[in-house]
Amino acid sequence: MLDHLIKGATVVDGTGAPAYVADIGIRDGRIVVIGEPGTVTETARTDEDATGLVLTPGFIDPHTHYDAQLFWDPYATPSMNHGVTTVAGGNCGFTLAPLNPSRPDDADYTRRMMSKVEGMALAALEEGVDWTWSTFGEYLDALEGRIAVNAGFMVGHCALRRHVMGEDAIGGQPTEQQMRQMLDLFHDAMDAGAWGLSTTQSSTHSDGAGAPVASRHAGPAELLALSRAVAEHEGTQLEAIVAGCLDQFSDEEIDLLVEMSAAAGRPLNWNVLTIDASVPERVPRQLVPSERARRAGGRIVALTMPILTPMNMSLGTFCALNLIPGWGGILALPVPERIAELRDPDVRAEMLRRADSKEAGVFRRLADFGRYVIGDTYSKENEGLSGRVVNDIAAERGQDAFHCLVEICANDDLRTILWPMPTDNDPASWALRAQTWQHEDVMLGGSDAGAHLDRMCGAPYTTRFLGDCLRGRRLVPLEQAVRMLTDDPARLFGLRERGRIAEGFHADLVLFDPQRIEAGPATLVHDLPGNSPRLDARAVGIVSVRVNGVETIRDDQVTGAVPGTVLRSGRDTRTVSTR
């Protein structure tokens, strides 16, 4: 007997092949039969008529930070609502394990680092996670059997360094003995199922005290030793972030990424490729590592988002504005002093100069302050301004845009929410995106779901992209769009029997209405532990999501089932060799 039968669905199977109509039978978490409508005669405990609906494999998000959230939200919302059935976590060098049992304070250090660098509410990290593990394997075990999505995790370089070197991980270099200990710890993590190494050398990544995170102090020899260790384990990967990921790689960064992938003999992915027709030289430069890696026996894959992710800003809390050169020190001042500095015309002029300089890189996109939309306000002086564009308000007041924005924010003691309108929402940029997506070493993803919770909401990229493909710009056909969200990441990570609708594959499935599929607007909710805020977005048109054959979402509502699997390297992933 079948567990469930889906009848008459339009199947888009993930391979890129043309859609077809079929009945799909599920038993014991797998797809066991695919037949023409009406030909599946085996009885089923439950069934549903999917006429007019599209059935696809579950979407796979290759870059998330759900490492902590899964403890208080096993459903990985809102990603699962938007059809994501598998998430890759432990990215950017940041993981919650391993923790050195001889230094209990390391857990607090990790919480504060994650709060600062990944925008996770400290109260949620303190109240929503029990922090009882030591080894990476114990961390994975703590999630086993209690999650609704499938989840695999890289092991973070920062945690490895901190475990072995303690406070010397910041600024220090490992001794020979410490390097051996770090490698032993890393091997133990991969033996337990870690997907491989994630690391960061990005200048934007600082810990809770404002110091460069531990992996930023690692030299090439350390990174290559860890990369070679990856090669000794089945089904493993590399993920790396360097400063040039945000704009354009330096020659030294290209050399490092190529050497790491070649040393491991494994794919290395990085996040995120920003595509903007006003900077035509960026995409060719960012794909140089991929071209060189293939010649050197490696493979480097750039992740890029197929949507423009809404992202809010504030002069009152840490956000991307703090990362503009010369802005961090001013925006870190106590609020009264910060307001005084921001009201100084000379200070504002210098801030604008730095924001529009070459050294600002991709953050130059944030410098067009007249295009910001005012979000939530908190004072009588700002009544009626929500939803208005700064340029319009500035023209009424006879002020330049940045001066106007500062005065609005000052009225709210800098609590004003600001929404920058994207500068790259033009036809030329979208045409360049469509062209770039066809490159063999470019893959869709980079949502950062689970991180920067009150600033951005990248999780709905799947439904928003599909809606755009079906009823919007239509940059790629539906079959290709689905392949980009399913089979492509499954093949990169070597996932066993996932990413396609095929007999014998795991029944990770999404059923949606092609006339309605879309993502709703991002809204601020307070549903994290400690009543902390995050941005959320409804899924529109998603009828059902199944993970390992069990329904986890019905009409955008969580069912309460937790059929997800902690995906472990080797057991659940096969080696994707570059040699």
Secondary structure as a PSIPRED ss2 file (coil, helix, strand):
# PSIPRED VFORMAT (PSIPRED V4.0)

   1 M C   1.000  0.000  0.000
   2 L E   0.000  0.000  1.000
   3 D E   0.000  0.000  1.000
   4 H E   0.000  0.000  1.000
   5 L E   0.000  0.000  1.000
   6 I E   0.000  0.000  1.000
   7 K E   0.000  0.000  1.000
   8 G E   0.000  0.000  1.000
   9 A E   0.000  0.000  1.000
  10 T E   0.000  0.000  1.000
  11 V E   0.000  0.000  1.000
  12 V C   1.000  0.000  0.000
  13 D C   1.000  0.000  0.000
  14 G C   1.000  0.000  0.000
  15 T C   1.000  0.000  0.000
  16 G C   1.000  0.000  0.000
  17 A C   1.000  0.000  0.000
  18 P C   1.000  0.000  0.000
  19 A C   1.000  0.000  0.000
  20 Y E   0.000  0.000  1.000
  21 V E   0.000  0.000  1.000
  22 A E   0.000  0.000  1.000
  23 D E   0.000  0.000  1.000
  24 I E   0.000  0.000  1.000
  25 G E   0.000  0.000  1.000
  26 I E   0.000  0.000  1.000
  27 R E   0.000  0.000  1.000
  28 D C   1.000  0.000  0.000
  29 G C   1.000  0.000  0.000
  30 R E   0.000  0.000  1.000
  31 I E   0.000  0.000  1.000
  32 V E   0.000  0.000  1.000
  33 V E   0.000  0.000  1.000
  34 I E   0.000  0.000  1.000
  35 G E   0.000  0.000  1.000
  36 E C   1.000  0.000  0.000
  37 P C   1.000  0.000  0.000
  38 G C   1.000  0.000  0.000
  39 T C   1.000  0.000  0.000
  40 V C   1.000  0.000  0.000
  41 T C   1.000  0.000  0.000
  42 E C   1.000  0.000  0.000
  43 T C   1.000  0.000  0.000
  44 A E   0.000  0.000  1.000
  45 R E   0.000  0.000  1.000
  46 T E   0.000  0.000  1.000
  47 D E   0.000  0.000  1.000
  48 E E   0.000  0.000  1.000
  49 D E   0.000  0.000  1.000
  50 A C   1.000  0.000  0.000
  51 T C   1.000  0.000  0.000
  52 G C   1.000  0.000  0.000
  53 L C   1.000  0.000  0.000
  54 V E   0.000  0.000  1.000
  55 L E   0.000  0.000  1.000
  56 T E   0.000  0.000  1.000
  57 P E   0.000  0.000  1.000
  58 G C   1.000  0.000  0.000
  59 F E   0.000  0.000  1.000
  60 I E   0.000  0.000  1.000
  61 D E   0.000  0.000  1.000
  62 P C   1.000  0.000  0.000
  63 H C   1.000  0.000  0.000
  64 T E   0.000  0.000  1.000
  65 H C   1.000  0.000  0.000
  66 Y C   1.000  0.000  0.000
  67 D C   1.000  0.000  0.000
  68 A C   1.000  0.000  0.000
  69 Q H   0.000  1.000  0.000
  70 L H   0.000  1.000  0.000
  71 F H   0.000  1.000  0.000
  72 W H   0.000  1.000  0.000
  73 D C   1.000  0.000  0.000
  74 P C   1.000  0.000  0.000
  75 Y C   1.000  0.000  0.000
  76 A C   1.000  0.000  0.000
  77 T C   1.000  0.000  0.000
  78 P C   1.000  0.000  0.000
  79 S C   1.000  0.000  0.000
  80 M H   0.000  1.000  0.000
  81 N H   0.000  1.000  0.000
  82 H H   0.000  1.000  0.000
  83 G C   1.000  0.000  0.000
  84 V E   0.000  0.000  1.000
  85 T E   0.000  0.000  1.000
  86 T E   0.000  0.000  1.000
  87 V E   0.000  0.000  1.000
  88 A E   0.000  0.000  1.000
  89 G E   0.000  0.000  1.000
  90 G C   1.000  0.000  0.000
  91 N C   1.000  0.000  0.000
  92 C C   1.000  0.000  0.000
  93 G C   1.000  0.000  0.000
  94 F C   1.000  0.000  0.000
  95 T C   1.000  0.000  0.000
  96 L C   1.000  0.000  0.000
  97 A C   1.000  0.000  0.000
  98 P C   1.000  0.000  0.000
  99 L C   1.000  0.000  0.000
 100 N C   1.000  0.000  0.000
 101 P C   1.000  0.000  0.000
 102 S C   1.000  0.000  0.000
 103 R C   1.000  0.000  0.000
 104 P C   1.000  0.000  0.000
 105 D H   0.000  1.000  0.000
 106 D H   0.000  1.000  0.000
 107 A H   0.000  1.000  0.000
 108 D H   0.000  1.000  0.000
 109 Y H   0.000  1.000  0.000
 110 T H   0.000  1.000  0.000
 111 R H   0.000  1.000  0.000
 112 R H   0.000  1.000  0.000
 113 M H   0.000  1.000  0.000
 114 M H   0.000  1.000  0.000
 115 S H   0.000  1.000  0.000
 116 K H   0.000  1.000  0.000
 117 V H   0.000  1.000  0.000
 118 E H   0.000  1.000  0.000
 119 G C   1.000  0.000  0.000
 120 M C   1.000  0.000  0.000
 121 A C   1.000  0.000  0.000
 122 L H   0.000  1.000  0.000
 123 A H   0.000  1.000  0.000
 124 A H   0.000  1.000  0.000
 125 L H   0.000  1.000  0.000
 126 E H   0.000  1.000  0.000
 127 E H   0.000  1.000  0.000
 128 G H   0.000  1.000  0.000
 129 V C   1.000  0.000  0.000
 130 D C   1.000  0.000  0.000
 131 W C   1.000  0.000  0.000
 132 T C   1.000  0.000  0.000
 133 W C   1.000  0.000  0.000
 134 S C   1.000  0.000  0.000
 135 T C   1.000  0.000  0.000
 136 F H   0.000  1.000  0.000
 137 G H   0.000  1.000  0.000
 138 E H   0.000  1.000  0.000
 139 Y H   0.000  1.000  0.000
 140 L H   0.000  1.000  0.000
 141 D H   0.000  1.000  0.000
 142 A H   0.000  1.000  0.000
 143 L H   0.000  1.000  0.000
 144 E C   1.000  0.000  0.000
 145 G C   1.000  0.000  0.000
 146 R C   1.000  0.000  0.000
 147 I C   1.000  0.000  0.000
 148 A C   1.000  0.000  0.000
 149 V C   1.000  0.000  0.000
 150 N E   0.000  0.000  1.000
 151 A E   0.000  0.000  1.000
 152 G E   0.000  0.000  1.000
 153 F E   0.000  0.000  1.000
 154 M C   1.000  0.000  0.000
 155 V E   0.000  0.000  1.000
 156 G E   0.000  0.000  1.000
 157 H H   0.000  1.000  0.000
 158 C H   0.000  1.000  0.000
 159 A H   0.000  1.000  0.000
 160 L H   0.000  1.000  0.000
 161 R H   0.000  1.000  0.000
 162 R H   0.000  1.000  0.000
 163 H H   0.000  1.000  0.000
 164 V H   0.000  1.000  0.000
 165 M H   0.000  1.000  0.000
 166 G H   0.000  1.000  0.000
 167 E H   0.000  1.000  0.000
 168 D H   0.000  1.000  0.000
 169 A H   0.000  1.000  0.000
 170 I C   1.000  0.000  0.000
 171 G C   1.000  0.000  0.000
 172 G C   1.000  0.000  0.000
 173 Q C   1.000  0.000  0.000
 174 P C   1.000  0.000  0.000
 175 T C   1.000  0.000  0.000
 176 E H   0.000  1.000  0.000
 177 Q H   0.000  1.000  0.000
 178 Q H   0.000  1.000  0.000
 179 M H   0.000  1.000  0.000
 180 R H   0.000  1.000  0.000
 181 Q H   0.000  1.000  0.000
 182 M H   0.000  1.000  0.000
 183 L H   0.000  1.000  0.000
 184 D H   0.000  1.000  0.000
 185 L H   0.000  1.000  0.000
 186 F H   0.000  1.000  0.000
 187 H H   0.000  1.000  0.000
 188 D H   0.000  1.000  0.000
 189 A H   0.000  1.000  0.000
 190 M H   0.000  1.000  0.000
 191 D H   0.000  1.000  0.000
 192 A C   1.000  0.000  0.000
 193 G C   1.000  0.000  0.000
 194 A C   1.000  0.000  0.000
 195 W C   1.000  0.000  0.000
 196 G E   0.000  0.000  1.000
 197 L E   0.000  0.000  1.000
 198 S E   0.000  0.000  1.000
 199 T E   0.000  0.000  1.000
 200 T E   0.000  0.000  1.000
 201 Q E   0.000  0.000  1.000
 202 S C   1.000  0.000  0.000
 203 S C   1.000  0.000  0.000
 204 T C   1.000  0.000  0.000
 205 H C   1.000  0.000  0.000
 206 S E   0.000  0.000  1.000
 207 D C   1.000  0.000  0.000
 208 G C   1.000  0.000  0.000
 209 A C   1.000  0.000  0.000
 210 G C   1.000  0.000  0.000
 211 A C   1.000  0.000  0.000
 212 P E   0.000  0.000  1.000
 213 V C   1.000  0.000  0.000
 214 A H   0.000  1.000  0.000
 215 S H   0.000  1.000  0.000
 216 R H   0.000  1.000  0.000
 217 H H   0.000  1.000  0.000
 218 A C   1.000  0.000  0.000
 219 G C   1.000  0.000  0.000
 220 P H   0.000  1.000  0.000
 221 A H   0.000  1.000  0.000
 222 E H   0.000  1.000  0.000
 223 L H   0.000  1.000  0.000
 224 L H   0.000  1.000  0.000
 225 A H   0.000  1.000  0.000
 226 L H   0.000  1.000  0.000
 227 S H   0.000  1.000  0.000
 228 R H   0.000  1.000  0.000
 229 A H   0.000  1.000  0.000
 230 V H   0.000  1.000  0.000
 231 A C   1.000  0.000  0.000
 232 E C   1.000  0.000  0.000
 233 H C   1.000  0.000  0.000
 234 E C   1.000  0.000  0.000
 235 G C   1.000  0.000  0.000
 236 T C   1.000  0.000  0.000
 237 Q E   0.000  0.000  1.000
 238 L E   0.000  0.000  1.000
 239 E E   0.000  0.000  1.000
 240 A E   0.000  0.000  1.000
 241 I E   0.000  0.000  1.000
 242 V E   0.000  0.000  1.000
 243 A H   0.000  1.000  0.000
 244 G H   0.000  1.000  0.000
 245 C H   0.000  1.000  0.000
 246 L H   0.000  1.000  0.000
 247 D C   1.000  0.000  0.000
 248 Q C   1.000  0.000  0.000
 249 F C   1.000  0.000  0.000
 250 S C   1.000  0.000  0.000
 251 D H   0.000  1.000  0.000
 252 E H   0.000  1.000  0.000
 253 E H   0.000  1.000  0.000
 254 I H   0.000  1.000  0.000
 255 D H   0.000  1.000  0.000
 256 L H   0.000  1.000  0.000
 257 L H   0.000  1.000  0.000
 258 V H   0.000  1.000  0.000
 259 E H   0.000  1.000  0.000
 260 M H   0.000  1.000  0.000
 261 S H   0.000  1.000  0.000
 262 A H   0.000  1.000  0.000
 263 A H   0.000  1.000  0.000
 264 A H   0.000  1.000  0.000
 265 G C   1.000  0.000  0.000
 266 R C   1.000  0.000  0.000
 267 P E   0.000  0.000  1.000
 268 L E   0.000  0.000  1.000
 269 N E   0.000  0.000  1.000
 270 W E   0.000  0.000  1.000
 271 N E   0.000  0.000  1.000
 272 V C   1.000  0.000  0.000
 273 L C   1.000  0.000  0.000
 274 T C   1.000  0.000  0.000
 275 I C   1.000  0.000  0.000
 276 D C   1.000  0.000  0.000
 277 A C   1.000  0.000  0.000
 278 S C   1.000  0.000  0.000
 279 V C   1.000  0.000  0.000
 280 P C   1.000  0.000  0.000
 281 E C   1.000  0.000  0.000
 282 R H   0.000  1.000  0.000
 283 V H   0.000  1.000  0.000
 284 P H   0.000  1.000  0.000
 285 R H   0.000  1.000  0.000
 286 Q H   0.000  1.000  0.000
 287 L C   1.000  0.000  0.000
 288 V H   0.000  1.000  0.000
 289 P H   0.000  1.000  0.000
 290 S H   0.000  1.000  0.000
 291 E H   0.000  1.000  0.000
 292 R H   0.000  1.000  0.000
 293 A H   0.000  1.000  0.000
 294 R H   0.000  1.000  0.000
 295 R H   0.000  1.000  0.000
 296 A H   0.000  1.000  0.000
 297 G C   1.000  0.000  0.000
 298 G C   1.000  0.000  0.000
 299 R E   0.000  0.000  1.000
 300 I E   0.000  0.000  1.000
 301 V E   0.000  0.000  1.000
 302 A E   0.000  0.000  1.000
 303 L E   0.000  0.000  1.000
 304 T E   0.000  0.000  1.000
 305 M C   1.000  0.000  0.000
 306 P C   1.000  0.000  0.000
 307 I C   1.000  0.000  0.000
 308 L C   1.000  0.000  0.000
 309 T C   1.000  0.000  0.000
 310 P C   1.000  0.000  0.000
 311 M E   0.000  0.000  1.000
 312 N C   1.000  0.000  0.000
 313 M E   0.000  0.000  1.000
 314 S C   1.000  0.000  0.000
 315 L C   1.000  0.000  0.000
 316 G C   1.000  0.000  0.000
 317 T C   1.000  0.000  0.000
 318 F C   1.000  0.000  0.000
 319 C C   1.000  0.000  0.000
 320 A H   0.000  1.000  0.000
 321 L H   0.000  1.000  0.000
 322 N H   0.000  1.000  0.000
 323 L H   0.000  1.000  0.000
 324 I C   1.000  0.000  0.000
 325 P C   1.000  0.000  0.000
 326 G C   1.000  0.000  0.000
 327 W C   1.000  0.000  0.000
 328 G H   0.000  1.000  0.000
 329 G H   0.000  1.000  0.000
 330 I H   0.000  1.000  0.000
 331 L H   0.000  1.000  0.000
 332 A C   1.000  0.000  0.000
 333 L C   1.000  0.000  0.000
 334 P C   1.000  0.000  0.000
 335 V H   0.000  1.000  0.000
 336 P H   0.000  1.000  0.000
 337 E H   0.000  1.000  0.000
 338 R H   0.000  1.000  0.000
 339 I H   0.000  1.000  0.000
 340 A H   0.000  1.000  0.000
 341 E H   0.000  1.000  0.000
 342 L H   0.000  1.000  0.000
 343 R C   1.000  0.000  0.000
 344 D C   1.000  0.000  0.000
 345 P H   0.000  1.000  0.000
 346 D H   0.000  1.000  0.000
 347 V H   0.000  1.000  0.000
 348 R H   0.000  1.000  0.000
 349 A H   0.000  1.000  0.000
 350 E H   0.000  1.000  0.000
 351 M H   0.000  1.000  0.000
 352 L H   0.000  1.000  0.000
 353 R H   0.000  1.000  0.000
 354 R H   0.000  1.000  0.000
 355 A H   0.000  1.000  0.000
 356 D C   1.000  0.000  0.000
 357 S C   1.000  0.000  0.000
 358 K H   0.000  1.000  0.000
 359 E H   0.000  1.000  0.000
 360 A H   0.000  1.000  0.000
 361 G H   0.000  1.000  0.000
 362 V H   0.000  1.000  0.000
 363 F H   0.000  1.000  0.000
 364 R H   0.000  1.000  0.000
 365 R H   0.000  1.000  0.000
 366 L H   0.000  1.000  0.000
 367 A C   1.000  0.000  0.000
 368 D C   1.000  0.000  0.000
 369 F H   0.000  1.000  0.000
 370 G H   0.000  1.000  0.000
 371 R H   0.000  1.000  0.000
 372 Y E   0.000  0.000  1.000
 373 V E   0.000  0.000  1.000
 374 I E   0.000  0.000  1.000
 375 G C   1.000  0.000  0.000
 376 D C   1.000  0.000  0.000
 377 T C   1.000  0.000  0.000
 378 Y C   1.000  0.000  0.000
 379 S C   1.000  0.000  0.000
 380 K H   0.000  1.000  0.000
 381 E H   0.000  1.000  0.000
 382 N H   0.000  1.000  0.000
 383 E C   1.000  0.000  0.000
 384 G C   1.000  0.000  0.000
 385 L C   1.000  0.000  0.000
 386 S C   1.000  0.000  0.000
 387 G C   1.000  0.000  0.000
 388 R C   1.000  0.000  0.000
 389 V E   0.000  0.000  1.000
 390 V H   0.000  1.000  0.000
 391 N H   0.000  1.000  0.000
 392 D H   0.000  1.000  0.000
 393 I H   0.000  1.000  0.000
 394 A H   0.000  1.000  0.000
 395 A H   0.000  1.000  0.000
 396 E H   0.000  1.000  0.000
 397 R H   0.000  1.000  0.000
 398 G C   1.000  0.000  0.000
 399 Q C   1.000  0.000  0.000
 400 D C   1.000  0.000  0.000
 401 A H   0.000  1.000  0.000
 402 F H   0.000  1.000  0.000
 403 H H   0.000  1.000  0.000
 404 C H   0.000  1.000  0.000
 405 L H   0.000  1.000  0.000
 406 V H   0.000  1.000  0.000
 407 E H   0.000  1.000  0.000
 408 I H   0.000  1.000  0.000
 409 C H   0.000  1.000  0.000
 410 A H   0.000  1.000  0.000
 411 N H   0.000  1.000  0.000
 412 D C   1.000  0.000  0.000
 413 D C   1.000  0.000  0.000
 414 L C   1.000  0.000  0.000
 415 R C   1.000  0.000  0.000
 416 T C   1.000  0.000  0.000
 417 I C   1.000  0.000  0.000
 418 L E   0.000  0.000  1.000
 419 W E   0.000  0.000  1.000
 420 P E   0.000  0.000  1.000
 421 M C   1.000  0.000  0.000
 422 P C   1.000  0.000  0.000
 423 T C   1.000  0.000  0.000
 424 D C   1.000  0.000  0.000
 425 N C   1.000  0.000  0.000
 426 D C   1.000  0.000  0.000
 427 P H   0.000  1.000  0.000
 428 A H   0.000  1.000  0.000
 429 S H   0.000  1.000  0.000
 430 W H   0.000  1.000  0.000
 431 A H   0.000  1.000  0.000
 432 L H   0.000  1.000  0.000
 433 R H   0.000  1.000  0.000
 434 A H   0.000  1.000  0.000
 435 Q H   0.000  1.000  0.000
 436 T H   0.000  1.000  0.000
 437 W C   1.000  0.000  0.000
 438 Q C   1.000  0.000  0.000
 439 H C   1.000  0.000  0.000
 440 E C   1.000  0.000  0.000
 441 D C   1.000  0.000  0.000
 442 V E   0.000  0.000  1.000
 443 M E   0.000  0.000  1.000
 444 L E   0.000  0.000  1.000
 445 G C   1.000  0.000  0.000
 446 G C   1.000  0.000  0.000
 447 S C   1.000  0.000  0.000
 448 D C   1.000  0.000  0.000
 449 A E   0.000  0.000  1.000
 450 G C   1.000  0.000  0.000
 451 A C   1.000  0.000  0.000
 452 H C   1.000  0.000  0.000
 453 L C   1.000  0.000  0.000
 454 D C   1.000  0.000  0.000
 455 R C   1.000  0.000  0.000
 456 M E   0.000  0.000  1.000
 457 C C   1.000  0.000  0.000
 458 G C   1.000  0.000  0.000
 459 A C   1.000  0.000  0.000
 460 P C   1.000  0.000  0.000
 461 Y H   0.000  1.000  0.000
 462 T H   0.000  1.000  0.000
 463 T H   0.000  1.000  0.000
 464 R H   0.000  1.000  0.000
 465 F H   0.000  1.000  0.000
 466 L H   0.000  1.000  0.000
 467 G H   0.000  1.000  0.000
 468 D H   0.000  1.000  0.000
 469 C H   0.000  1.000  0.000
 470 L H   0.000  1.000  0.000
 471 R H   0.000  1.000  0.000
 472 G C   1.000  0.000  0.000
 473 R C   1.000  0.000  0.000
 474 R C   1.000  0.000  0.000
 475 L C   1.000  0.000  0.000
 476 V C   1.000  0.000  0.000
 477 P C   1.000  0.000  0.000
 478 L H   0.000  1.000  0.000
 479 E H   0.000  1.000  0.000
 480 Q H   0.000  1.000  0.000
 481 A H   0.000  1.000  0.000
 482 V H   0.000  1.000  0.000
 483 R H   0.000  1.000  0.000
 484 M H   0.000  1.000  0.000
 485 L H   0.000  1.000  0.000
 486 T C   1.000  0.000  0.000
 487 D H   0.000  1.000  0.000
 488 D H   0.000  1.000  0.000
 489 P H   0.000  1.000  0.000
 490 A H   0.000  1.000  0.000
 491 R H   0.000  1.000  0.000
 492 L H   0.000  1.000  0.000
 493 F H   0.000  1.000  0.000
 494 G C   1.000  0.000  0.000
 495 L E   0.000  0.000  1.000
 496 R C   1.000  0.000  0.000
 497 E C   1.000  0.000  0.000
 498 R C   1.000  0.000  0.000
 499 G C   1.000  0.000  0.000
 500 R C   1.000  0.000  0.000
 501 I C   1.000  0.000  0.000
 502 A C   1.000  0.000  0.000
 503 E C   1.000  0.000  0.000
 504 G C   1.000  0.000  0.000
 505 F C   1.000  0.000  0.000
 506 H E   0.000  0.000  1.000
 507 A C   1.000  0.000  0.000
 508 D C   1.000  0.000  0.000
 509 L E   0.000  0.000  1.000
 510 V E   0.000  0.000  1.000
 511 L E   0.000  0.000  1.000
 512 F E   0.000  0.000  1.000
 513 D C   1.000  0.000  0.000
 514 P C   1.000  0.000  0.000
 515 Q C   1.000  0.000  0.000
 516 R C   1.000  0.000  0.000
 517 I C   1.000  0.000  0.000
 518 E E   0.000  0.000  1.000
 519 A E   0.000  0.000  1.000
 520 G C   1.000  0.000  0.000
 521 P C   1.000  0.000  0.000
 522 A C   1.000  0.000  0.000
 523 T E   0.000  0.000  1.000
 524 L E   0.000  0.000  1.000
 525 V E   0.000  0.000  1.000
 526 H E   0.000  0.000  1.000
 527 D E   0.000  0.000  1.000
 528 L E   0.000  0.000  1.000
 529 P H   0.000  1.000  0.000
 530 G H   0.000  1.000  0.000
 531 N H   0.000  1.000  0.000
 532 S E   0.000  0.000  1.000
 533 P E   0.000  0.000  1.000
 534 R E   0.000  0.000  1.000
 535 L E   0.000  0.000  1.000
 536 D E   0.000  0.000  1.000
 537 A C   1.000  0.000  0.000
 538 R C   1.000  0.000  0.000
 539 A E   0.000  0.000  1.000
 540 V E   0.000  0.000  1.000
 541 G C   1.000  0.000  0.000
 542 I E   0.000  0.000  1.000
 543 V E   0.000  0.000  1.000
 544 S E   0.000  0.000  1.000
 545 V E   0.000  0.000  1.000
 546 R E   0.000  0.000  1.000
 547 V E   0.000  0.000  1.000
 548 N C   1.000  0.000  0.000
 549 G C   1.000  0.000  0.000
 550 V E   0.000  0.000  1.000
 551 E E   0.000  0.000  1.000
 552 T E   0.000  0.000  1.000
 553 I E   0.000  0.000  1.000
 554 R E   0.000  0.000  1.000
 555 D C   1.000  0.000  0.000
 556 D C   1.000  0.000  0.000
 557 Q E   0.000  0.000  1.000
 558 V E   0.000  0.000  1.000
 559 T C   1.000  0.000  0.000
 560 G C   1.000  0.000  0.000
 561 A C   1.000  0.000  0.000
 562 V C   1.000  0.000  0.000
 563 P C   1.000  0.000  0.000
 564 G C   1.000  0.000  0.000
 565 T C   1.000  0.000  0.000
 566 V E   0.000  0.000  1.000
 567 L C   1.000  0.000  0.000
 568 R C   1.000  0.000  0.000
 569 S E   0.000  0.000  1.000
 570 G C   1.000  0.000  0.000
 571 R C   1.000  0.000  0.000
 572 D C   1.000  0.000  0.000
 573 T E   0.000  0.000  1.000
 574 R C   1.000  0.000  0.000
 575 T C   1.000  0.000  0.000
 576 V C   1.000  0.000  0.000
 577 S C   1.000  0.000  0.000
 578 T C   1.000  0.000  0.000
 579 R C   1.000  0.000  0.000
